[in-house]
Amino acid sequence: KLKKSAVLREKFQNLQIICDLPDKELVKHTEIRWTSSYDMMDRWMQNEKAIKLLLASDATLPKFHDDDWNIISALKEILSPIYHATIALQNRHTTISTVIPLFRVIVHKLEKDQENYV
């Protein structure tokens, strides 16, 4: 709704100022690039205080519970090594020799996360 409503967008920007957050728009997931999902969750977590205040101030907006924020945080943490590896591999100067070490780091991190979240 923020993209379509100038009133909500202005209210959100004011809440960012009140919460001493940078004036950055929320990112929307796009089907074309999966990294947009990570970017979206990252921006939501950065703006958690402002988003909570905005949602609490408008009854027409969906409500988020602590469990929802915990899920977003956990997903962001799980996707983080894959996201950063993807960004690193997109660099035009990245060589094939970096793929296997990155893969091993990702697998290790996911195995560790599996222990934490199961």
N, C-alpha and C positions, 0 to 999 in steps of 0.2 A: 504494500500500500504506500510505502514511502516514495516510490518512484512516481506514482500517480497523484499524490496529494501534496500540494505545496505547503499546506497548513501543517500536516504531519512532519514533513521534511524540515520545516523551520523549527517546529517544536523539538524534534530530535537534535538538531544542531544546537539549540539553546541548552538542551540537557547535556550534550557533550561538553559545552563550555562550563556548565555548572559542575560537572564531574571531572573537570580538568583533563579532558580527553582530546586528542587531535581531531580536527574537523575532517573526517573521512567518511565517505558514503559506505553503506553496507554493500557487500558483494553478493551478487545473485549467482546461483549455480547455473551453468550452461551445459547442455548435452555434449557439446563438441569436445570440451577439455575437462577431464575428471579433476584436474588440479583446482578448478574453480570451486569444487566442493570443499577442499581444504581451505582455500582462500576465504570462502564464505564462513566456515566455522571459526577460522582464525580471527576474522574481523568481528564476528559476533562475540567471541570471548574477550577481545580487546574493549568492546563497547558494552559489556554485560551490565554495568551499572546504569548507563543511559537507557538501554533497552528495557531493563526492568522498570525503570521509572516511567518510560513511555507507555509500556503495556499496562501498568497500574493506573495510568491517568486516563485511559480510553477504554470504555467497556466494549467497544466494537472490535477491538483487536484481540487476537487469541492470547490465552494465558499460558505462561510457561511455569512449570514447577521446578523445584530443585533437582528432581530426577532428570528432567529434560536437559538442564544445564550440565549435569554430571555426564550424561550420555554424549553431549556435544564435546565436552572436554576430553572424554575417553577416546572418542573417535578421532579427534584432532591429534591426540598423542599417538594413537596407533598408526595413523596415516602419515605422520610427520617424517619418518625416515624414507618412506616411499616417495613422498612429495619432494623432499630435498634431493634424493637420488635422481628423480625425473628431471628436476631443474638442472642439476649438474650434467646429466647426460644430453640435455638439449643444447649445451654449449657447442658451438661449431668446432672448437679446438679440443674437445674431449676425445681421448683415444679409446680403442677397444680394450686396452689393458686395464681400464678403470671399471669395466662392467662386472667382472667376477668379484673383486673386493667389495664393490657396492652391494652386489647381490648377497654376499655373505653377511655383511653388516645388517641388511634388511631382514634376512632370515633369522639371525641371532636376536635382533630386536623384537621381531614378531613372536618368536618362541618365548622370550622373556615376558612380553605383554600377555601372551596366552596364559602363562602361569599366574599373572596378576589379576586377570579378568575372568578366569574360569571358576 
